[in-house]
């Protein structure tokens, strides 16, 4: 598409939204400050009763970000840096939270932890996720191993997928196209396509849902090279959910997922015809049985992973699978004590020179006390039992106190928690550097903060965190995996604010300061800030403008094997949504990196310049 044509579409959509006919505003609700959060307790509790500043990405926020990836959306939240989220869709992503590494962040989907045991880091690849299938995302930062086990040291990203409609049949269909270009070559050719379809409903006691999504990107080279030949990325995902509610108190749901993506990639700073193919297949079951003041929950899944790489070294395949089972009982005593008692089972398997595996069996308990005089207490413990190294004990104590005011509250928060990261299969049994005598990495985190809420118009919070990391897994001079003696210390401050100055206007801002000592803190910015403005022009039209600042950080130049300080950069993004048919047909426009900033996110990798995306979604 030529440049003038794209600008014409931009003008039409923006004008159509801004000058749309006004309608009554009584039903509009810009944002809900009295959110209910779940991730830090496994209970639905009011935010004021939580001792954490849980970040919640709602369905409304996801809708405002149609066309953007999960990594892009999460990257706007405090305390998190996702390296590669601003580049080509196929770039490798590293999720760094509170000065930690990707292995210290746990991803949970519908109550089941997900990780790829066949990879070097065993991290979950966020490229496997499609935003079109997600209902909401909660992010709890800090040590959370008591409830979630291994890897929950710096953050848990808790994802809930969309539920079935109460109608007999309902559907949602979304499609969008956009440019995919660097700052130095604004050709405005269409190089990005996304589609999704979701059909679901309820027939008596039976619920069903099936969805399909795909995205395709071309036009960009993975590596920064003079040739700048394009590398293609394609993604396909299918989900099936079937549920049956046997009674008011007992229901069962089974589900299946298949996700594939192909990614052309380059050698470091060099064009190369490399191709990677990744496939994930998952089947699972979830069930809830309610009785009196309690309930029993079962979440179980089996996931198979396969990755095939064709590069200059030939073809290589990695295979792995895991079984996860989490059974827990919740019980409320006198409407004040919220208790959780459970056991978690994990079995990871991978194929190296031979089949290898380990198992984890963890009993855990947690209690939340919500008083009627302001005191809240979240405390728990977990006994990790690992088939290779034996036992490890972790615990948390998280008190908070709420001072009620005439127009809101002031909440004081504190936390002391321990967490752990088990050595993965590659570190234990890998052909190069495997060491079966490794011990788990240990983390201790201290937090303190305050949250202030006023008149359902303003919520402000600030939290100080300090994390100490010991027993980190590294390498000796022979490249054998070892627990290194050096400690890592990461501390910082997170500030978040939500302000509703008008019924139709919301302002969200966050700032994070992070200091990491003990190593070179690769790809972790010391300063990071985000500000977004959202305005509802009328019942059918809204727009948002967001600003993101990423401060100086270091990255490794693998030509000179030296660490290079990367310059700070700022990005300005714009979005507008307009309902052509209320609650039925919605059109949207995204403009990312509006000022066409030219910057380096990861040395040697491409970043996107100014890009536009237009699309529509239809609900039936």
VEXDREN-2710 file (C-alpha; in Angstrom, 1 decimal):
% VEXDREN-2710
k/r/px/py/pz
1/UNK/0.0/0.0/0.0
2/UNK/1.4/3.4/-0.9
3/UNK/2.1/5.9/1.8
4/UNK/-0.7/8.3/0.8
5/UNK/-3.3/5.6/0.8
6/UNK/-2.3/4.6/4.4
7/UNK/-2.5/8.1/5.6
8/UNK/-5.9/8.4/4.0
9/UNK/-7.2/5.4/5.9
10/UNK/-5.7/6.9/9.1
11/UNK/-7.5/10.2/8.6
12/UNK/-10.9/8.5/7.8
13/UNK/-10.8/6.2/10.9
14/UNK/-9.6/9.0/13.2
15/UNK/-12.1/11.5/11.9
16/UNK/-15.0/9.0/12.0
17/UNK/-14.3/8.3/15.7
18/UNK/-13.7/11.9/16.9
19/UNK/-16.6/13.4/15.1
20/UNK/-19.1/10.6/15.8
21/UNK/-22.5/11.6/17.1
22/UNK/-22.6/12.0/20.9
23/UNK/-24.8/9.7/22.9
24/UNK/-25.7/9.6/26.6
25/UNK/-22.8/8.9/28.9
26/UNK/-24.6/7.6/31.9
27/UNK/-23.6/4.0/31.2
28/UNK/-19.9/4.7/30.6
29/UNK/-17.4/3.5/33.1
30/UNK/-13.8/4.5/32.3
31/UNK/-12.1/2.2/34.7
32/UNK/-12.8/0.2/37.8
33/UNK/-10.5/1.0/40.8
34/UNK/-12.2/-1.5/43.1
35/UNK/-10.7/-4.5/41.3
36/UNK/-10.9/-8.0/42.5
37/UNK/-7.5/-9.9/42.5
38/UNK/-6.8/-13.6/42.7
39/UNK/-3.1/-14.3/42.0
40/UNK/-1.6/-13.6/45.4
41/UNK/-4.0/-15.8/47.4
42/UNK/-6.1/-18.0/45.0
43/UNK/-9.2/-16.3/46.4
44/UNK/-11.2/-13.5/45.0
45/UNK/-10.3/-10.6/47.3
46/UNK/-10.7/-6.9/47.0
47/UNK/-7.5/-5.1/46.1
48/UNK/-7.5/-3.3/49.4
49/UNK/-7.3/-6.6/51.2
50/UNK/-4.2/-7.7/49.2
51/UNK/-0.8/-7.1/50.6
52/UNK/0.6/-6.9/47.0
53/UNK/0.2/-4.3/44.2
54/UNK/-1.1/-6.9/41.7
55/UNK/-1.1/-5.6/38.1
56/UNK/-4.3/-6.5/36.3
57/UNK/-4.7/-6.3/32.5
58/UNK/-8.5/-6.5/31.9
59/UNK/-10.5/-7.5/28.9
60/UNK/-11.1/-3.8/28.2
61/UNK/-7.4/-3.0/28.1
62/UNK/-6.8/-6.0/25.9
63/UNK/-9.5/-4.7/23.5
64/UNK/-7.8/-1.3/23.4
65/UNK/-4.6/-3.0/22.3
66/UNK/-6.1/-5.1/19.5
67/UNK/-3.3/-6.0/17.1
68/UNK/-0.5/-5.9/19.6
69/UNK/1.2/-9.0/21.0
70/UNK/1.0/-10.3/24.5
71/UNK/4.7/-9.3/25.1
72/UNK/4.1/-5.7/23.9
73/UNK/1.1/-5.3/26.3
74/UNK/2.9/-6.8/29.4
75/UNK/6.0/-4.8/28.6
76/UNK/4.1/-1.5/29.6
77/UNK/3.8/-2.6/33.2
78/UNK/6.0/-1.6/36.1
79/UNK/9.0/-3.7/37.0
80/UNK/9.0/-5.7/33.8
81/UNK/11.3/-5.5/30.7
82/UNK/10.7/-7.9/27.8
83/UNK/13.7/-7.7/25.5
84/UNK/12.7/-8.2/21.9
85/UNK/9.1/-7.1/22.3
86/UNK/9.8/-3.9/20.2
87/UNK/11.5/-5.8/17.4
88/UNK/10.5/-8.3/14.8
89/UNK/7.8/-10.7/16.0
90/UNK/10.1/-13.6/15.7
91/UNK/12.9/-12.2/17.9
92/UNK/13.8/-14.2/21.0
93/UNK/12.1/-12.8/24.1
94/UNK/13.6/-12.5/27.5
95/UNK/11.3/-11.6/30.4
96/UNK/13.2/-9.7/33.1
97/UNK/11.2/-8.7/36.2
98/UNK/12.6/-6.7/39.1
99/UNK/16.2/-7.2/37.9
100/UNK/15.9/-10.9/37.5
101/UNK/16.2/-13.3/34.6
102/UNK/13.6/-15.1/32.5
103/UNK/14.0/-18.3/34.5
104/UNK/12.8/-16.4/37.6
105/UNK/9.4/-15.6/36.0
106/UNK/6.6/-18.1/35.9
107/UNK/3.8/-18.2/33.4
108/UNK/0.5/-19.8/34.4
109/UNK/-2.4/-20.4/32.0
110/UNK/-5.8/-21.3/33.5
111/UNK/-4.2/-22.5/36.7
112/UNK/-1.4/-24.6/35.1
113/UNK/2.2/-23.6/35.0
114/UNK/3.8/-23.7/31.6
115/UNK/7.5/-24.1/30.7
116/UNK/9.5/-25.9/27.9
117/UNK/11.8/-28.5/29.6
118/UNK/13.7/-29.1/26.4
119/UNK/15.2/-25.6/26.1
120/UNK/18.3/-24.3/27.8
121/UNK/16.4/-22.0/30.2
122/UNK/13.1/-23.9/30.3
123/UNK/11.3/-20.6/29.9
124/UNK/7.9/-20.4/28.3
125/UNK/7.9/-18.6/24.9
126/UNK/5.4/-15.8/24.9
127/UNK/5.3/-15.9/21.1
128/UNK/3.1/-19.0/21.6
129/UNK/0.3/-16.9/23.0
130/UNK/-2.5/-15.2/21.0
131/UNK/-4.1/-12.1/22.7
132/UNK/-7.4/-12.9/21.0
133/UNK/-7.8/-16.0/23.3
134/UNK/-7.1/-14.2/26.6
135/UNK/-9.7/-12.8/29.0
136/UNK/-7.4/-11.2/31.5
137/UNK/-3.8/-11.2/32.8
138/UNK/-2.7/-10.7/36.4
139/UNK/0.9/-10.1/37.3
140/UNK/2.1/-10.6/40.8
141/UNK/5.7/-9.4/41.4
142/UNK/8.0/-10.6/44.0
143/UNK/8.6/-14.1/45.5
144/UNK/5.6/-16.3/45.1
145/UNK/7.0/-19.9/45.4
146/UNK/4.7/-20.6/48.3
147/UNK/1.7/-20.8/46.1
148/UNK/3.3/-21.4/42.7
149/UNK/6.5/-23.3/43.3
150/UNK/9.7/-23.2/41.3
151/UNK/10.6/-20.2/39.1
152/UNK/8.1/-17.9/40.9
153/UNK/11.0/-15.7/42.2
154/UNK/10.4/-12.3/40.6
155/UNK/7.0/-12.5/39.0
156/UNK/4.1/-14.7/38.1
157/UNK/2.2/-13.9/34.9
158/UNK/-1.3/-15.5/35.5
159/UNK/-3.3/-15.7/32.3
160/UNK/-7.0/-16.6/32.1
161/UNK/-8.4/-17.5/28.7
162/UNK/-11.8/-16.5/27.5
163/UNK/-14.9/-18.3/28.8
164/UNK/-17.9/-19.5/26.9
165/UNK/-20.9/-17.2/26.4
166/UNK/-24.1/-17.9/28.2
167/UNK/-25.9/-17.8/24.8
168/UNK/-26.4/-21.0/22.8
169/UNK/-24.0/-19.7/20.2
170/UNK/-21.8/-16.7/20.0
171/UNK/-18.8/-15.7/17.9
172/UNK/-16.0/-13.2/17.7
173/UNK/-13.9/-12.6/14.6
174/UNK/-11.0/-10.3/14.3
175/UNK/-8.7/-9.3/11.4
176/UNK/-6.1/-6.7/10.9
177/UNK/-3.3/-5.7/8.5
178/UNK/-0.3/-3.4/9.1
179/UNK/3.1/-2.2/8.0
180/UNK/6.3/-3.8/9.3
181/UNK/9.2/-1.5/8.7
182/UNK/12.3/0.0/10.3
183/UNK/12.9/3.6/11.0
184/UNK/15.3/4.0/8.1
185/UNK/13.0/2.5/5.5
186/UNK/9.5/3.8/5.7
187/UNK/8.1/2.0/2.7
188/UNK/4.6/1.5/4.1
189/UNK/4.3/-1.9/2.5
190/UNK/1.9/-4.2/4.3
191/UNK/3.9/-6.9/6.0
192/UNK/1.8/-7.9/9.0
193/UNK/-1.5/-9.8/9.0
194/UNK/-3.4/-11.2/12.0
195/UNK/-6.7/-13.1/12.2
196/UNK/-8.7/-14.9/14.9
197/UNK/-12.1/-16.6/15.2
198/UNK/-13.8/-17.7/18.4
199/UNK/-17.1/-19.7/18.5
200/UNK/-18.6/-20.6/21.8
201/UNK/-21.8/-21.0/23.8
202/UNK/-23.8/-22.9/26.4
203/UNK/-26.3/-25.6/25.8
204/UNK/-28.0/-26.4/29.1
205/UNK/-25.3/-27.8/31.4
206/UNK/-22.8/-28.1/28.5
207/UNK/-20.4/-25.4/27.4
208/UNK/-18.1/-25.3/24.4
209/UNK/-15.6/-23.1/22.8
210/UNK/-13.3/-23.4/19.8
211/UNK/-10.9/-20.7/18.5
212/UNK/-8.3/-20.3/15.8
213/UNK/-5.7/-17.5/15.4
214/UNK/-2.8/-16.8/13.1
215/UNK/-0.4/-14.0/12.5
216/UNK/2.2/-13.5/9.7
217/UNK/5.0/-11.0/9.5
218/UNK/7.4/-10.3/6.7
219/UNK/9.5/-7.3/5.5
220/UNK/12.1/-7.1/8.3
221/UNK/15.5/-8.8/8.6
222/UNK/16.1/-10.5/12.0
223/UNK/19.7/-9.2/12.1
224/UNK/20.9/-5.7/11.4
225/UNK/22.9/-6.3/8.1
226/UNK/23.6/-4.3/5.0
227/UNK/21.6/-6.8/2.9
228/UNK/18.5/-6.4/5.1
229/UNK/16.8/-9.4/3.6
230/UNK/13.4/-10.2/5.0
231/UNK/12.9/-13.0/7.5
232/UNK/9.3/-14.4/7.8
233/UNK/7.5/-15.3/11.0
234/UNK/4.2/-17.2/11.0
235/UNK/2.1/-18.4/13.9
236/UNK/-1.0/-20.7/14.1
237/UNK/-3.0/-21.6/17.2
238/UNK/-6.1/-23.7/17.8
239/UNK/-7.9/-24.2/21.1
240/UNK/-10.9/-26.4/22.1
241/UNK/-12.8/-26.3/25.4
242/UNK/-15.6/-28.5/26.5
243/UNK/-17.3/-28.3/29.9
244/UNK/-20.1/-29.9/31.8
245/UNK/-21.8/-28.5/35.0
246/UNK/-23.1/-31.6/36.7
247/UNK/-24.7/-29.6/39.4
248/UNK/-24.6/-26.1/40.9
249/UNK/-21.5/-27.1/43.0
250/UNK/-19.6/-29.4/40.6
251/UNK/-18.3/-28.8/37.1
252/UNK/-15.6/-30.3/34.8
253/UNK/-13.8/-28.8/31.8
254/UNK/-11.4/-30.4/29.4
255/UNK/-9.4/-28.6/26.8
256/UNK/-6.8/-29.0/24.1
257/UNK/-4.4/-26.7/22.4
258/UNK/-2.0/-26.8/19.4
259/UNK/0.3/-24.0/18.5
260/UNK/2.9/-23.8/15.8
261/UNK/5.2/-21.1/14.6
262/UNK/7.9/-20.9/12.0
263/UNK/10.6/-18.3/12.3
264/UNK/13.4/-17.4/9.8
265/UNK/16.4/-16.0/11.6
266/UNK/19.9/-14.9/10.9
267/UNK/23.4/-15.5/12.4
268/UNK/24.7/-12.8/14.6
269/UNK/25.1/-9.7/12.5
270/UNK/25.0/-11.9/9.4
271/UNK/22.3/-12.8/6.9
272/UNK/21.7/-16.6/6.9
273/UNK/18.9/-18.8/5.6
274/UNK/18.1/-20.3/9.0
275/UNK/14.6/-21.7/9.9
276/UNK/13.2/-22.6/13.3
277/UNK/9.9/-24.5/13.7
278/UNK/8.3/-24.8/17.1
279/UNK/5.2/-26.8/18.1
280/UNK/3.3/-27.1/21.4
281/UNK/0.4/-29.5/22.1
282/UNK/-1.4/-29.4/25.3
283/UNK/-4.4/-31.3/26.8
284/UNK/-5.8/-30.5/30.2
285/UNK/-8.6/-30.8/32.7
286/UNK/-9.9/-28.4/35.4
287/UNK/-12.6/-29.1/37.9
288/UNK/-14.2/-27.4/40.9
289/UNK/-16.3/-28.9/43.6
290/UNK/-18.0/-26.5/46.1
291/UNK/-19.2/-27.5/49.5
292/UNK/-20.4/-25.2/52.3
293/UNK/-17.6/-22.6/52.9
294/UNK/-15.0/-24.5/50.9
295/UNK/-14.1/-25.8/47.5
296/UNK/-11.8/-28.4/45.9
297/UNK/-9.9/-27.5/42.7
298/UNK/-8.1/-29.7/40.3
299/UNK/-5.9/-28.3/37.5
300/UNK/-4.0/-30.8/35.4
301/UNK/-2.3/-30.7/32.0
302/UNK/0.1/-32.7/29.7
303/UNK/2.1/-30.6/27.3
304/UNK/4.4/-31.7/24.5
305/UNK/7.1/-29.4/22.9
306/UNK/9.1/-29.9/19.8
307/UNK/11.6/-27.5/18.2
308/UNK/13.4/-28.1/14.9
309/UNK/16.3/-25.8/13.8
310/UNK/17.8/-25.8/10.3
311/UNK/20.9/-23.7/10.2
312/UNK/24.5/-23.6/9.1
313/UNK/25.2/-26.4/11.6
314/UNK/22.6/-28.7/10.0
315/UNK/19.3/-29.9/11.4
316/UNK/18.7/-30.3/15.1
317/UNK/15.6/-31.3/17.1
318/UNK/14.8/-30.8/20.7
319/UNK/11.8/-32.6/22.3
320/UNK/10.3/-32.3/25.8
321/UNK/7.1/-32.8/27.7
322/UNK/5.7/-32.2/31.1
323/UNK/2.9/-33.3/33.3
324/UNK/1.5/-30.8/35.9
325/UNK/-1.1/-31.6/38.5
326/UNK/-2.3/-29.1/41.1
327/UNK/-4.9/-30.1/43.7
328/UNK/-5.9/-27.7/46.4
329/UNK/-8.7/-27.1/48.9
330/UNK/-9.9/-23.6/49.8
331/UNK/-11.9/-23.0/52.9
332/UNK/-13.2/-19.7/54.5
333/UNK/-13.6/-19.6/58.3
334/UNK/-15.9/-17.0/59.8
335/UNK/-15.6/-14.9/56.6
336/UNK/-12.1/-13.8/57.9
337/UNK/-9.7/-16.7/57.4
338/UNK/-9.2/-17.8/53.8
339/UNK/-7.2/-21.0/53.8
340/UNK/-5.5/-23.0/51.0
341/UNK/-4.1/-26.5/51.4
342/UNK/-2.7/-28.3/48.3
343/UNK/-0.2/-30.4/46.6
344/UNK/1.6/-29.8/43.3
345/UNK/3.1/-32.5/41.1
346/UNK/5.4/-31.8/38.1
347/UNK/7.3/-34.3/35.8
348/UNK/9.6/-32.8/33.2
349/UNK/11.1/-35.0/30.4
350/UNK/13.4/-34.2/27.5
351/UNK/15.4/-36.1/24.9
352/UNK/19.1/-35.3/24.8
353/UNK/21.6/-38.1/24.0
354/UNK/19.1/-40.2/26.0
355/UNK/15.7/-39.7/27.7
356/UNK/16.0/-37.7/31.0
357/UNK/13.5/-36.6/33.5
358/UNK/12.9/-35.4/37.1
359/UNK/9.8/-35.1/39.3
360/UNK/8.7/-32.6/41.9
361/UNK/6.0/-33.2/44.6
362/UNK/5.3/-30.1/46.7
363/UNK/2.7/-29.9/49.5
364/UNK/1.8/-26.3/50.4
365/UNK/-0.4/-24.3/52.7
366/UNK/-1.4/-20.6/52.7
367/UNK/-3.8/-18.5/54.9
368/UNK/-5.1/-15.0/54.4
369/UNK/-6.6/-13.2/57.4
370/UNK/-8.9/-10.2/56.6
371/UNK/-9.9/-8.4/59.8
372/UNK/-12.7/-5.9/60.3
373/UNK/-10.3/-3.4/61.8
374/UNK/-7.9/-3.0/58.9
375/UNK/-5.3/-5.7/59.4
376/UNK/-4.7/-8.2/56.6
377/UNK/-2.1/-11.1/56.7
378/UNK/-1.1/-13.4/54.0
379/UNK/1.3/-16.2/55.1
380/UNK/2.2/-19.7/53.9
381/UNK/4.8/-22.4/53.4
382/UNK/5.8/-25.0/50.8
383/UNK/8.0/-28.1/51.1
384/UNK/9.7/-28.8/47.7
385/UNK/10.5/-32.4/47.1
386/UNK/12.8/-33.0/44.1
387/UNK/13.8/-36.3/42.7
388/UNK/17.4/-35.2/42.2
389/UNK/18.4/-33.0/45.2
390/UNK/15.9/-33.8/47.9
391/UNK/13.9/-31.2/49.9
392/UNK/13.8/-27.5/50.0
393/UNK/11.6/-25.3/52.2
394/UNK/10.2/-21.8/51.4
395/UNK/7.7/-19.5/53.1
396/UNK/6.2/-16.1/53.0
397/UNK/4.8/-13.5/55.5
398/UNK/2.9/-10.6/53.9
399/UNK/1.1/-8.3/56.4
400/UNK/-0.8/-5.1/55.4
401/UNK/-2.9/-2.6/57.2
402/UNK/-5.7/-0.4/55.8
403/UNK/-6.5/2.9/57.3
404/UNK/-10.0/3.8/56.1
405/UNK/-10.7/7.4/55.2
406/UNK/-13.8/9.3/54.4
407/UNK/-13.1/9.0/50.7
408/UNK/-11.0/5.9/50.3
409/UNK/-8.1/4.3/52.2
410/UNK/-4.4/4.3/52.9
411/UNK/-2.8/0.8/52.9
412/UNK/0.7/0.0/54.3
413/UNK/2.2/-3.2/53.0
414/UNK/5.2/-5.4/53.8
415/UNK/6.5/-8.7/52.8
416/UNK/9.3/-11.2/53.5
417/UNK/9.4/-14.3/51.3
418/UNK/11.7/-17.0/50.0
419/UNK/11.6/-18.7/46.6
420/UNK/13.6/-21.1/44.6
421/UNK/14.4/-22.1/41.0
422/UNK/15.1/-25.8/40.3
423/UNK/18.0/-26.6/37.9
424/UNK/16.5/-27.6/34.6
425/UNK/17.1/-30.7/32.6
426/UNK/19.8/-29.2/30.4
427/UNK/21.7/-28.0/33.5
428/UNK/21.4/-31.4/35.2
429/UNK/21.8/-33.8/32.3
430/UNK/22.8/-31.8/29.2
431/UNK/25.4/-33.3/26.9
432/UNK/27.6/-30.2/27.4
433/UNK/28.1/-29.2/31.0
434/UNK/25.4/-31.2/32.7
435/UNK/25.8/-31.7/36.5
436/UNK/23.3/-33.9/38.4
437/UNK/24.7/-32.6/41.7
438/UNK/23.3/-29.1/41.3
439/UNK/21.2/-27.5/44.1
440/UNK/18.3/-25.1/43.6
441/UNK/18.8/-21.4/43.3
442/UNK/17.5/-19.6/46.4
443/UNK/16.0/-16.1/46.5
444/UNK/15.0/-13.9/49.5
445/UNK/12.8/-10.9/48.8
446/UNK/11.8/-8.0/51.2
447/UNK/9.2/-5.5/50.2
448/UNK/7.6/-2.5/51.7
449/UNK/5.1/0.0/50.4
450/UNK/2.0/2.2/50.6
451/UNK/-1.1/2.4/48.5
452/UNK/-3.5/5.3/48.5
453/UNK/-7.0/5.5/47.1
454/UNK/-9.3/8.5/46.9
455/UNK/-12.9/8.9/45.8
456/UNK/-12.8/6.2/43.1
457/UNK/-10.8/8.8/41.1
458/UNK/-7.2/8.2/42.2
459/UNK/-5.1/5.2/43.2
460/UNK/-1.4/5.6/43.9
461/UNK/1.1/3.1/45.1
462/UNK/4.8/2.9/45.7
463/UNK/6.8/-0.3/46.6
464/UNK/10.4/-0.8/47.5
465/UNK/11.9/-4.3/46.9
466/UNK/15.2/-5.9/47.7
467/UNK/16.0/-9.4/46.4
468/UNK/19.1/-11.5/47.3
469/UNK/19.9/-14.4/45.0
470/UNK/22.2/-17.2/46.1
471/UNK/23.3/-20.6/44.7
472/UNK/22.9/-19.2/41.2
473/UNK/23.6/-21.7/38.5
474/UNK/26.6/-20.7/36.4
475/UNK/29.7/-22.4/34.8
476/UNK/33.2/-23.2/35.8
477/UNK/36.3/-22.9/33.5
478/UNK/35.3/-26.2/31.9
479/UNK/31.8/-25.0/31.1
480/UNK/30.3/-27.4/33.6
481/UNK/27.1/-26.2/35.4
482/UNK/27.8/-25.3/39.0
483/UNK/26.2/-23.4/41.9
484/UNK/28.4/-20.3/42.0
485/UNK/29.4/-18.6/45.3
486/UNK/28.8/-15.0/44.2
487/UNK/25.5/-13.5/45.3
488/UNK/23.2/-11.2/43.2
489/UNK/21.4/-8.3/44.8
490/UNK/18.6/-6.5/43.1
491/UNK/16.7/-3.6/44.6
492/UNK/14.5/-0.8/43.4
493/UNK/11.3/1.2/43.6
494/UNK/8.1/0.8/41.6
495/UNK/5.6/3.6/41.4
496/UNK/2.1/3.2/39.9
497/UNK/-0.8/5.7/39.6
498/UNK/-4.3/5.6/38.1
499/UNK/-6.2/8.8/37.9
500/UNK/-9.7/9.4/36.6
501/UNK/-10.0/13.2/36.4
502/UNK/-13.1/13.1/34.2
503/UNK/-15.8/10.5/33.7
504/UNK/-14.4/9.9/30.2
505/UNK/-10.7/10.2/30.8
506/UNK/-8.2/8.0/32.5
507/UNK/-4.5/8.5/33.1
508/UNK/-2.2/5.6/34.0
509/UNK/1.5/6.0/34.8
510/UNK/4.3/3.9/36.2
511/UNK/8.0/4.3/36.9
512/UNK/10.6/1.6/37.9
513/UNK/14.1/2.1/39.3
514/UNK/16.1/-1.1/39.3
515/UNK/19.7/-1.6/40.6
516/UNK/21.3/-5.0/40.1
517/UNK/24.7/-5.8/41.7
518/UNK/26.8/-8.9/41.3
519/UNK/27.0/-9.2/37.6
520/UNK/26.8/-7.0/34.5
521/UNK/22.9/-6.6/34.6
522/UNK/22.6/-7.3/30.8
523/UNK/19.4/-5.8/29.2
524/UNK/18.0/-4.5/32.5
525/UNK/17.3/-0.7/32.4
526/UNK/17.9/1.2/35.5
527/UNK/15.1/3.6/34.8
528/UNK/11.8/2.8/32.9
529/UNK/8.6/4.8/32.7
530/UNK/5.2/4.5/31.0
531/UNK/2.3/7.0/30.7
532/UNK/-1.0/6.4/28.9
533/UNK/-4.0/8.6/28.4
534/UNK/-7.3/7.1/27.4
535/UNK/-10.4/9.2/26.4
536/UNK/-13.9/8.1/25.6
537/UNK/-15.2/10.6/23.0
538/UNK/-18.6/9.0/23.0
539/UNK/-20.2/5.7/23.7
540/UNK/-18.9/4.2/20.5
541/UNK/-15.4/5.9/20.2
542/UNK/-12.3/6.0/22.3
543/UNK/-8.7/6.7/21.8
544/UNK/-5.4/6.3/23.7
545/UNK/-2.0/7.9/23.6
546/UNK/0.9/6.2/25.4
547/UNK/4.5/7.2/26.1
548/UNK/7.2/4.7/27.0
549/UNK/10.8/5.6/28.2
550/UNK/13.5/3.0/28.5
551/UNK/16.7/4.1/30.1
552/UNK/20.3/3.1/29.7
553/UNK/21.2/-0.6/30.0
554/UNK/24.0/-2.8/28.9
555/UNK/24.1/-5.5/26.3
556/UNK/26.9/-7.8/25.1
557/UNK/28.7/-7.3/21.7
558/UNK/29.6/-10.8/20.7
559/UNK/32.1/-9.5/18.2
560/UNK/34.3/-7.9/20.8
561/UNK/32.9/-9.8/23.8
562/UNK/32.5/-6.6/25.7
563/UNK/29.5/-5.0/27.4
564/UNK/28.2/-1.9/25.6
565/UNK/26.0/0.8/27.2
566/UNK/22.9/1.3/25.0
567/UNK/21.3/4.7/24.7
568/UNK/17.9/5.5/26.3
569/UNK/15.0/5.7/23.9
570/UNK/11.4/6.9/24.0
571/UNK/8.4/5.6/22.1
572/UNK/5.0/7.3/21.4
573/UNK/2.0/5.1/20.5
574/UNK/-1.6/5.9/19.5
575/UNK/-4.7/3.9/19.2
576/UNK/-8.4/4.6/18.3
577/UNK/-11.4/2.3/18.5
578/UNK/-14.8/3.0/17.0
579/UNK/-17.9/0.8/17.1
580/UNK/-19.7/1.0/13.7
581/UNK/-22.4/-1.2/15.2
582/UNK/-22.5/-1.0/19.0
583/UNK/-21.4/-4.2/20.7
584/UNK/-21.2/-5.8/17.2
585/UNK/-18.7/-4.3/14.8
586/UNK/-15.6/-2.5/15.9
587/UNK/-12.8/-0.9/13.8
588/UNK/-9.4/0.1/15.2
589/UNK/-6.2/1.8/14.2
590/UNK/-2.8/1.6/15.9
591/UNK/0.1/3.8/15.3
592/UNK/3.3/2.6/17.0
593/UNK/6.5/4.5/17.4
594/UNK/4.7/7.5/16.0
595/UNK/7.9/9.7/16.0
596/UNK/9.9/7.1/14.1
597/UNK/12.5/6.7/16.8
598/UNK/15.7/4.9/15.6
599/UNK/17.2/2.9/18.5
600/UNK/18.9/-0.4/19.6
601/UNK/17.0/-2.8/21.8
602/UNK/19.3/-5.8/21.5
603/UNK/22.7/-5.4/19.8
604/UNK/22.6/-6.9/16.3
605/UNK/18.8/-7.2/16.1
606/UNK/16.3/-5.2/14.2
607/UNK/13.8/-2.8/15.9
608/UNK/10.6/-1.4/14.3
609/UNK/10.2/2.2/13.3
610/UNK/6.9/3.9/12.7
611/UNK/4.2/1.4/11.9
612/UNK/0.4/1.4/11.4
613/UNK/-2.2/-1.3/11.8
614/UNK/-5.9/-1.2/10.9
615/UNK/-8.4/-3.9/11.7
616/UNK/-11.9/-4.8/12.7
617/UNK/-13.6/-7.2/15.0
618/UNK/-17.1/-8.6/14.7
619/UNK/-19.2/-10.1/17.5
620/UNK/-22.3/-12.2/16.9
END
